[in-house]
Amino acid sequence: MNQQQISAVILAGGKSKRMGQDKASLPWGKHDILHSIIECMEKIAQDILVISNLSRILPPSVRVLTDIIPQCGPLSGIHAGLHYAKSATIFVISCDMPFVIPEAVQTIVNCAAANKERDAILPLYQGKIQPIFACYQKSSLPIMEQALYAGHYKVSSLCNLLNSFYLSEEMWPPTINLELLFKNLNSFTDYQQAYLYHKSR
């Protein structure tokens, strides 16, 4: 799969209250969840950023950066990713989505390329916006900064302020399992179930 002119931004902030530990370092495949997602992103983008408040040992090609406006949740990470990205377009993914596949990322990236006038490409799944598996343009930075400084940290609410394109379920290739793709590991039980399923495939 060809790499494109996008920056891949992986949000790996740190300890999750519900998980009780760092999601990114949980075992997955040959390494851990974060390295598994990095391997996927390497097939799509040349510029890969991990936004994290923890020290991490990662491949030298991956830039590890911290929030510019800290302690504001995922929106801080998206903002930092846009600020530091080498490309005008970024693809954002949370580190608790281990079932990501290159074809799914490519679908959103292709949509972004076809809708360059839009600030964001946001998937819809089961009627809900998926803002942490999406593409954003640097044009959305001023709106994000305004929201952060105003204390509005909910990413899904911010998306209504952007010139967004919503990717409906019908627009995905039928070969992509959306239920699996959008599976978030919020608790350790979620992780255990996903890990066992992954091993059984």
C-alpha positions, 0 to 999 in steps of 0.5 A: 500500500502506497504511503501518502502525504499525510501525518499519522497521529497516535494518541497514547496519553498515558494511564486510563482510569477505567483500564487502570494502566497504560493501554498502549503498552498492553501486549498485542501480537508480537509486541504491544498495542502501540507498536501494532498500530505504528506498524499499520500506520507505516503502510500509510504515512511517512510522518508518524507522531505519537502524542504521549505524556509518558516516556516511550521507547519507539522506532527512531522514525516515530516522533514522540511529542507531548500536548501543547495545551495539556490536561484537556483530553483527546482534543489536546492530542489532536491539537498537538498532532496538527501543530507538529504534523509535517503534512496539511492532513492528519489521520488520528487514531486512539491507542485503544483501537487495536483492530485497525487495518490499513484498508480502513485508514486508506478509506478515510484518507481517500475521502479526505483527498476527495474533500480537501475543502473540508476541515475534517472527515468523520466516520459515523458508526451506529449513529455516533461520530468517531472523532478519534479515528478520523482525518483533520486538516491544519485549517481546523487548528484555530477552531480547536485552539479557541475551544481549548482555551474556552474550556470546551474539551469534548471532541464530538461537540467541536466537530459540529463547528468544523466544516466536516464530511461525515462518512456513513457506514454505507460508504465503507468497503463491505470487506471491513468489519466496522464492529471490530474496527471501532472496538474501544478497549475501555476496561481490562475486561474489554482488553482480555476479550479482544486479546483472546479473540485476536489470538484465536483468529 
